[in-house]
Amino acid sequence: MERKIINTENAPAPIGPYSQAVFAGNLLFVSGQIAINPASGNVEAKDIIGETHQVMHNLKSVLSEAGLDFNHVVKTTIFLSDMSLFAQVNEIYGKYFAGHFPARETVAVKGLPKNVNVEISVIASR
């Protein structure tokens, strides 16, 4: 099976031993993205709305580097620091998809990197 590493400076650099994304055949597995601004390397969002937009922007940048967009996404996983944030994240997340929504699960976790409130990973197909 063909494997290709995807990396872009338009999304945060990995903060551990992993790749931003990996093509395995026709599937692109994008690592979880948090609200790090790739230009500064810092979390600059002041609330969950800003965090979610930055996460989606980071995902869009990785997908774009791979020649894909949100229309190619078939599965997402959303990690939240608290399920009370679900409605706000869901509203913003939904605006990035046109028509056909991917499969998804949303889970609350005890903690996320850099103490952010949302992390999202995606699987896309070309």
C-alpha positions, 0 to 999 in steps of 0.5 A, a space after each residue: 500500500 502506498 503511504 505518503 506523508 503530508 506536511 504544510 507550514 499553513 497548519 501547526 507543526 506536530 508537537 510530538 512524534 506524528 505527521 500532520 497527515 498520512 495518505 494510505 492508498 486513497 484515504 487521508 488520515 489527518 491528525 487531530 488539530 487544535 487551535 494553534 495559530 501556525 503563524 505564531 505557534 500559540 493558542 490565540 483564540 479567546 473562546 470556543 468559537 475562536 478555537 473551533 474556527 482555528 481548528 477548522 482552518 488548520 484542518 482545511 490547510 492540511 486537506 488543501 496540501 493533500 489536494 482535498 477539501 472538506 467535501 472529501 471528508 468521510 469521518 471526523 472525531 471531535 474531542 471536547 473538554 466539556 460536552 456543554 460546548 457541543 452546541 457551539 462547536 457543532 454550529 461552527 463545524 457544520 458551516 464548513 461542510 456543504 451538503 453531505 456531512 461525514 460520519 462523526 463521533 463526539 466525545 468529552 475527554 479529561 484534558 487536551 494538549 495546551 489546555 484547549 477545549 476542542 480537537 478534531 481529526 478527520 479521514 478523507 477519501 480522494 
